[in-house]
Amino acid sequence: MVDFKEIRAQFPILDQEIHGHPLVYLDSAATSQKPNAVIDAEANFYRTINAGVHRGAHELAARSTVAFEEARAKVAKLVGANTAEGEEEVVVTGGATAGLNLLATAFGNASLGRGGAAAKRFALQPGDEIVVSKAEHHSVLLPFQELAYRTGATFKWIDLTENGRVRTDNLDEVITERTKVVAVTHVGNTTGAITNIAPIIKRAHEVGSIFILDACQSVPHLKVDFHALDVDFAAWSAHKMYGPTGVGFLYGKRELLEALPPANFGGSMVELAYMDHEAQYMAPPARFEAGTQPVAQVVAAGVAAEWMMNIGLENIEAHEKTIAAELLKLGDIEGIRILGPRENVDRIGTVAFDVAGVHPHDVGQFIDAQGIAIRVGHHCAQPVHRHFGLYASNRASSGVYDSVEDAQALVETAKGIRKFFGVE
């Protein structure tokens, strides 16, 4: 039996008051808080073994390299990316946005003929298609939209159902024989809806397309296995999975990583460099990790992954489902509309809502005055908001440290919003 009160006690930032009220943190979809184990891991790295990895022959360099690669292995285990042969399939990036941009840039490089014959599978040209969904975060939408502009490919999207789920009933019409790239979110960062990705992956692979998963909102909340899902690439951020900011990860099937040309260039990613002819680049993942890596943050992210696995992803999912049930009661309040599924099925504890007659920023300030932290704005997902006829909304999102009482505090506070602003 997991004691979630004891887990909450591991987060020092939560032991404070905001505006005279105990802090209730319901903004984990933006960034999660960090347990002591993660904070200590990053600090202890700097105190004890700080050095550059995969360079230098001295003892500190060796120790830091071991810690760095052990952390990579822990993160790979978290998402089901361990290969029997021990070949690495997880690339360190600056975050999910960096990972998705890495892919878009690498595909663009392949389209210019870089990477040789093996990279032709990633090349795009006029007449080819790139498909996303209308539920995408801008970190998916914009890199692949720009890739379409650069290559002349056609940019298309899968529409949403009325309640904001990604449609799967017309995939044959959207994903065609001309589709080369499909990039879709695993969980909507506004709606909290878990995408039914199996038929999308199946259709993408039927037409020979590369499938890319935005796993930012799934890795922290669900048990994820990229091998079982059969995704080709996936990106996610450490700071949403109780790890540090400034670091993320890109998963890729080994054979695809070996064929993909690099996107960033510099030290530590080149085998041989010359003045008079083309360089020879290292094997993945080093090929994609130019420059000095955020080593302390990667080590701490490995601790976060291990910490989550020790709790059990099934336990985390079940706990947050209970929180989601309480947050969904926001929709029972007169004048409040939930953006996304109302039923607590195939969703996580992320609930965006609109308060009739009150600007989202006013709502956010009213709620913040009660010591409750939520997100205000379009959540880097403007097309989703247009789908609901809005520009912005408020969003509550749960983490492992939240309690039923936290969710209830938000619901009780929300009951007073329209009266306070005189719009009842």
C-alpha positions as CSV (number, residue, x, y, z in Angstrom):
1,M,0.0,0.0,0.0
2,V,1.5,3.3,-1.1
3,D,1.3,6.1,1.4
4,F,0.8,9.2,-0.7
5,K,0.9,11.5,2.3
6,E,4.4,10.3,3.0
7,I,5.2,10.9,-0.7
8,R,4.0,14.4,-0.5
9,A,6.2,15.0,2.5
10,Q,9.2,14.4,0.2
11,F,8.5,17.6,-1.7
12,P,10.0,20.5,0.4
13,I,8.5,23.3,-1.8
14,L,5.0,22.2,-0.7
15,D,5.6,22.9,2.9
16,Q,4.8,26.6,2.7
17,E,1.9,29.1,2.7
18,I,0.9,31.3,-0.3
19,H,-1.1,34.4,0.5
20,G,-1.7,33.0,4.0
21,H,-3.0,29.7,2.8
22,P,-1.3,26.2,2.6
23,L,0.1,25.8,-0.9
24,V,-2.0,23.6,-3.2
25,Y,0.0,22.9,-6.4
26,L,-2.2,21.9,-9.3
27,D,0.1,22.9,-12.2
28,S,2.0,19.7,-12.8
29,A,1.2,19.7,-16.5
30,A,3.4,22.8,-16.8
31,T,6.1,21.6,-14.5
32,S,6.2,19.1,-11.6
33,Q,7.8,19.7,-8.2
34,K,10.9,17.8,-7.2
35,P,11.3,15.3,-4.4
36,N,14.3,15.5,-2.0
37,A,15.9,12.5,-3.7
38,V,16.1,14.4,-7.0
39,I,17.2,17.7,-5.5
40,D,19.9,15.9,-3.5
41,A,21.1,13.9,-6.6
42,E,21.7,17.0,-8.6
43,A,23.5,18.8,-5.7
44,N,25.6,15.8,-4.8
45,F,26.8,15.4,-8.4
46,Y,28.2,18.9,-8.2
47,R,29.7,18.2,-4.7
48,T,31.4,14.9,-5.5
49,I,31.9,13.9,-9.2
50,N,31.3,17.0,-11.4
51,A,33.3,16.5,-14.7
52,G,32.7,16.3,-18.4
53,V,31.4,12.9,-19.7
54,H,32.9,10.8,-22.4
55,R,36.1,12.9,-22.3
56,G,39.1,13.0,-20.1
57,A,41.0,10.2,-18.5
58,H,40.9,11.3,-14.9
59,E,38.9,9.6,-12.2
60,L,36.2,12.3,-11.9
61,A,35.5,12.1,-15.6
62,A,35.2,8.3,-15.4
63,R,32.8,8.5,-12.4
64,S,30.6,11.2,-14.0
65,T,30.5,9.2,-17.3
66,V,29.3,6.1,-15.4
67,A,26.7,8.1,-13.5
68,F,25.5,9.7,-16.7
69,E,25.1,6.4,-18.6
70,E,23.5,4.7,-15.6
71,A,20.9,7.5,-15.5
72,R,20.2,7.0,-19.2
73,A,19.6,3.3,-18.6
74,K,17.1,4.1,-15.8
75,V,15.2,6.5,-18.0
76,A,15.2,3.9,-20.8
77,K,13.8,1.3,-18.4
78,L,11.0,3.7,-17.3
79,V,9.7,3.9,-20.8
80,G,10.4,0.4,-22.0
81,A,13.3,1.3,-24.2
82,N,15.9,-1.2,-23.1
83,T,17.2,-3.4,-25.8
84,A,18.3,-7.0,-25.3
85,E,21.6,-6.2,-27.1
86,G,22.2,-3.2,-24.8
87,E,22.1,-0.8,-27.8
88,E,21.1,2.7,-26.7
89,E,17.8,4.0,-27.9
90,V,17.5,7.1,-25.7
91,V,19.1,10.4,-26.7
92,V,19.7,13.2,-24.2
93,T,18.2,16.5,-25.3
94,G,17.5,19.9,-23.8
95,G,13.8,19.0,-23.4
96,A,10.9,17.6,-25.4
97,T,10.8,20.7,-27.6
98,A,14.5,20.2,-28.4
99,G,14.0,16.6,-29.2
100,L,11.1,17.3,-31.6
101,N,13.1,20.1,-33.2
102,L,16.0,17.7,-33.5
103,L,13.8,15.3,-35.5
104,A,12.4,18.0,-37.7
105,T,15.8,19.4,-38.5
106,A,17.3,15.9,-39.1
107,F,14.4,15.1,-41.5
108,G,15.1,18.4,-43.2
109,N,18.8,17.5,-43.5
110,A,17.9,14.2,-45.0
111,S,15.7,16.0,-47.5
112,L,18.8,17.9,-48.6
113,G,20.6,14.6,-49.3
114,R,22.5,14.4,-46.0
115,G,23.0,11.1,-44.4
116,G,23.4,9.1,-47.6
117,A,21.1,6.3,-48.8
118,A,20.1,5.1,-45.3
119,A,18.6,8.6,-44.6
120,K,16.4,8.7,-47.7
121,R,13.5,7.2,-45.6
122,F,13.3,10.5,-43.8
123,A,13.5,12.7,-46.8
124,L,10.5,14.8,-47.9
125,Q,9.6,16.6,-51.1
126,P,6.6,18.3,-52.7
127,G,3.7,15.9,-52.8
128,D,4.7,14.2,-49.5
129,E,2.5,14.7,-46.4
130,I,3.1,15.5,-42.8
131,V,0.2,14.7,-40.4
132,V,-0.3,15.9,-36.9
133,S,-3.5,16.3,-34.8
134,K,-5.4,19.4,-33.8
135,A,-4.7,18.5,-30.2
136,E,-0.9,19.2,-30.5
137,H,1.2,21.3,-28.3
138,H,3.0,24.0,-30.3
139,S,6.2,22.0,-29.8
140,V,4.8,19.4,-32.1
141,L,2.8,21.7,-34.4
142,L,5.4,24.3,-35.2
143,P,8.6,22.2,-35.9
144,F,6.7,19.9,-38.4
145,Q,4.8,22.8,-39.9
146,E,8.1,24.5,-40.5
147,L,9.5,21.2,-42.0
148,A,6.6,21.2,-44.4
149,Y,7.4,24.8,-45.4
150,R,11.1,24.0,-46.0
151,T,10.5,20.8,-48.0
152,G,7.3,21.7,-49.9
153,A,5.5,18.8,-48.2
154,T,1.7,19.1,-47.5
155,F,0.8,19.8,-43.9
156,K,-2.4,18.0,-42.7
157,W,-4.1,17.2,-39.4
158,I,-6.4,14.8,-37.7
159,D,-9.5,16.6,-36.3
160,L,-11.0,16.3,-32.8
161,T,-14.3,15.0,-31.6
162,E,-16.7,17.4,-29.9
163,N,-15.2,16.8,-26.5
164,G,-11.6,17.1,-27.7
165,R,-10.4,13.6,-28.3
166,V,-8.3,12.9,-31.4
167,R,-10.5,11.2,-34.0
168,T,-9.6,7.8,-35.3
169,D,-12.7,7.1,-37.5
170,N,-11.3,8.7,-40.7
171,L,-7.6,7.8,-40.5
172,D,-7.6,6.3,-44.1
173,E,-8.7,9.7,-45.4
174,V,-6.0,11.7,-43.5
175,I,-3.1,9.3,-43.5
176,T,-2.5,8.3,-47.1
177,E,0.1,6.6,-49.2
178,R,1.8,10.0,-49.6
179,T,2.1,10.5,-45.8
180,K,5.8,10.3,-44.6
181,V,5.5,11.6,-41.1
182,V,2.8,11.3,-38.4
183,A,3.3,13.1,-35.1
184,V,0.6,12.9,-32.4
185,T,0.3,13.6,-28.7
186,H,-0.2,10.7,-26.3
187,V,-2.2,12.8,-23.8
188,G,-3.7,16.2,-24.6
189,N,-2.1,18.8,-22.4
190,T,-5.3,20.8,-22.4
191,T,-8.0,18.1,-22.4
192,G,-6.2,15.5,-20.4
193,A,-7.6,13.0,-22.9
194,I,-5.5,9.9,-23.6
195,T,-5.2,9.4,-27.4
196,N,-6.2,6.1,-28.8
197,I,-2.8,5.9,-30.6
198,A,-2.9,2.2,-31.6
199,P,-5.0,2.6,-34.8
200,I,-3.0,5.8,-35.7
201,I,0.3,3.9,-35.4
202,K,-1.1,1.0,-37.3
203,R,-2.3,3.2,-40.2
204,A,1.0,5.1,-40.2
205,H,3.0,2.0,-40.6
206,E,0.6,0.5,-43.2
207,V,1.6,3.4,-45.5
208,G,5.3,3.3,-44.5
209,S,5.2,6.5,-42.5
210,I,7.4,7.4,-39.5
211,F,5.3,7.7,-36.3
212,I,6.4,10.2,-33.6
213,L,4.8,10.4,-30.2
214,D,4.7,13.4,-27.9
215,A,5.0,11.6,-24.6
216,C,5.3,14.7,-22.3
217,Q,2.0,14.2,-20.6
218,S,2.0,10.4,-20.5
219,V,5.4,9.4,-19.1
220,P,4.8,11.2,-15.7
221,H,1.3,9.7,-15.3
222,L,1.0,6.4,-17.1
223,K,2.9,3.2,-17.5
224,V,4.5,3.6,-20.9
225,D,6.3,1.0,-23.1
226,F,7.5,2.4,-26.4
227,H,8.5,-1.1,-27.7
228,A,5.1,-2.4,-27.0
229,L,3.4,0.6,-28.6
230,D,5.7,0.3,-31.6
231,V,6.4,4.0,-31.9
232,D,9.3,5.0,-34.1
233,F,10.3,8.1,-32.1
234,A,9.0,9.7,-28.8
235,A,10.0,12.8,-26.9
236,W,9.4,13.9,-23.3
237,S,10.8,16.2,-20.7
238,A,12.4,15.4,-17.3
239,H,10.8,18.4,-15.6
240,K,7.3,17.0,-15.9
241,M,8.4,13.7,-14.4
242,Y,9.7,15.1,-11.1
243,G,13.1,15.7,-12.6
244,P,15.2,18.8,-13.3
245,T,14.5,21.5,-15.9
246,G,16.7,21.9,-18.9
247,V,16.8,18.2,-19.9
248,G,14.7,15.8,-21.9
249,F,14.9,12.7,-23.9
250,L,14.3,11.4,-27.4
251,Y,13.5,7.7,-27.9
252,G,14.2,6.2,-31.3
253,K,14.2,2.7,-32.7
254,R,17.8,1.7,-32.9
255,E,17.8,1.1,-36.7
256,L,16.2,4.5,-37.2
257,L,18.7,6.4,-35.0
258,E,21.5,4.7,-37.0
259,A,20.0,6.0,-40.3
260,L,19.1,9.5,-39.1
261,P,21.6,12.3,-39.9
262,P,22.6,14.6,-37.1
263,A,20.9,17.9,-36.5
264,N,23.4,19.6,-34.2
265,F,27.1,19.8,-34.7
266,G,30.1,20.2,-32.5
267,G,32.2,18.4,-30.0
268,S,31.7,14.8,-28.8
269,M,29.5,13.8,-31.8
270,V,32.2,13.4,-34.4
271,E,34.5,10.4,-34.9
272,L,36.9,12.1,-37.4
273,A,36.9,15.7,-38.5
274,Y,38.9,17.1,-41.5
275,M,39.5,20.4,-43.2
276,D,39.2,19.1,-46.7
277,H,36.4,16.5,-46.7
278,E,33.3,15.4,-44.9
279,A,33.4,14.4,-41.2
280,Q,32.6,11.0,-39.9
281,Y,30.0,11.1,-37.2
282,M,29.7,8.9,-34.2
283,A,27.1,6.2,-33.7
284,P,23.9,7.1,-31.8
285,P,23.2,8.4,-29.3
286,A,26.5,10.3,-29.3
287,R,25.8,11.5,-32.9
288,F,22.9,13.6,-31.5
289,E,24.5,14.9,-28.3
290,A,26.8,17.6,-29.5
291,G,28.5,19.7,-27.0
292,T,28.6,19.6,-23.2
293,Q,25.6,17.7,-21.8
294,P,23.5,18.7,-18.8
295,V,25.1,15.9,-16.8
296,A,24.0,16.8,-13.3
297,Q,20.4,17.1,-14.6
298,V,20.5,13.8,-16.4
299,V,21.8,12.1,-13.3
300,A,19.0,13.6,-11.3
301,A,16.5,12.6,-14.0
302,G,17.7,9.0,-13.6
303,V,16.9,9.3,-9.9
304,A,13.5,10.6,-10.7
305,A,12.8,7.7,-13.1
306,E,13.9,5.2,-10.5
307,W,11.8,7.0,-7.8
308,M,8.7,6.8,-10.0
309,M,9.3,3.1,-10.7
310,N,9.7,2.4,-7.0
311,I,6.3,3.9,-6.3
312,G,4.9,2.0,-9.3
313,L,3.4,3.7,-12.3
314,E,0.2,1.7,-11.8
315,N,-0.1,3.2,-8.3
316,I,0.6,6.7,-9.6
317,E,-2.1,6.3,-12.3
318,A,-4.7,5.0,-9.9
319,H,-4.0,7.8,-7.4
320,E,-4.3,10.5,-10.0
321,K,-7.5,9.0,-11.3
322,T,-9.0,9.6,-7.9
323,I,-7.8,13.2,-8.1
324,A,-9.3,13.6,-11.6
325,A,-12.7,12.5,-10.3
326,E,-12.7,15.4,-7.9
327,L,-11.4,17.9,-10.4
328,L,-14.1,16.9,-12.9
329,K,-16.7,18.2,-10.4
330,L,-15.7,21.7,-11.6
331,G,-18.1,20.9,-14.5
332,D,-21.0,20.6,-12.1
333,I,-20.7,24.3,-11.1
334,E,-23.1,26.6,-13.0
335,G,-21.3,28.7,-15.5
336,I,-18.2,26.5,-15.7
337,R,-17.4,24.4,-18.8
338,I,-14.8,21.7,-18.9
339,L,-12.7,21.6,-22.1
340,G,-12.3,17.9,-22.7
341,P,-14.0,14.6,-21.7
342,R,-16.3,14.9,-18.7
343,E,-16.1,11.2,-17.9
344,N,-13.2,9.9,-15.9
345,V,-12.3,7.4,-18.6
346,D,-9.1,7.3,-20.8
347,R,-7.9,10.6,-19.3
348,I,-5.5,11.9,-16.7
349,G,-5.9,14.4,-13.9
350,T,-5.6,17.4,-16.2
351,V,-8.8,19.5,-16.4
352,A,-9.0,22.8,-18.3
353,F,-12.1,24.9,-17.8
354,D,-13.8,28.1,-18.8
355,V,-15.7,30.4,-16.5
356,A,-18.5,32.2,-18.3
357,G,-18.2,35.9,-18.2
358,V,-14.8,36.0,-16.4
359,H,-11.5,36.3,-18.1
360,P,-9.1,33.4,-17.4
361,H,-6.5,35.7,-15.9
362,D,-9.0,37.1,-13.5
363,V,-10.0,33.5,-12.6
364,G,-6.3,32.6,-12.1
365,Q,-5.7,35.5,-9.7
366,F,-8.8,34.8,-7.7
367,I,-7.7,31.2,-7.3
368,D,-4.1,32.1,-6.5
369,A,-5.3,34.4,-3.7
370,Q,-6.5,31.2,-2.0
371,G,-3.0,29.6,-2.3
372,I,-3.9,27.4,-5.2
373,A,-1.6,27.3,-8.2
374,I,-3.2,26.5,-11.6
375,R,-2.3,27.4,-15.2
376,V,-3.8,30.3,-17.1
377,G,-3.6,30.9,-20.9
378,H,-3.7,28.9,-24.0
379,H,-1.3,26.3,-22.7
380,C,0.8,26.4,-25.9
381,A,-2.2,24.8,-27.7
382,Q,-4.1,27.5,-29.5
383,P,-5.8,25.2,-32.1
384,V,-7.3,23.2,-29.3
385,H,-8.8,26.3,-27.7
386,R,-10.2,27.5,-31.1
387,H,-11.8,24.1,-31.3
388,F,-13.7,25.0,-28.2
389,G,-14.4,28.5,-29.4
390,L,-11.9,30.1,-27.0
391,Y,-8.5,31.8,-26.9
392,A,-7.5,30.8,-23.4
393,S,-8.7,28.9,-20.3
394,N,-7.7,27.8,-16.8
395,R,-6.1,24.4,-16.2
396,A,-5.7,22.3,-13.1
397,S,-3.4,19.4,-13.4
398,S,-2.5,16.9,-10.7
399,G,0.7,15.2,-9.6
400,V,1.6,12.4,-7.3
401,Y,1.8,14.8,-4.4
402,D,-1.8,16.1,-4.7
403,S,-4.6,14.9,-2.5
404,V,-8.4,14.6,-2.8
405,E,-8.5,17.6,-0.4
406,D,-6.4,19.7,-2.8
407,A,-8.8,19.1,-5.6
408,Q,-11.8,19.8,-3.3
409,A,-10.2,23.1,-2.3
410,L,-10.1,24.2,-5.9
411,V,-13.7,23.1,-6.6
412,E,-14.9,25.0,-3.5
413,T,-12.9,28.1,-4.5
414,A,-14.3,27.9,-8.0
415,K,-17.9,28.0,-6.7
416,G,-17.3,31.6,-5.7
417,I,-15.7,33.0,-8.9
418,R,-18.7,34.3,-10.8
419,K,-20.3,35.7,-7.7
420,F,-17.1,37.6,-6.8
421,F,-17.0,39.1,-10.3
422,G,-20.7,39.9,-10.4
423,V,-21.7,37.7,-13.4
424,E,-24.0,35.2,-11.7
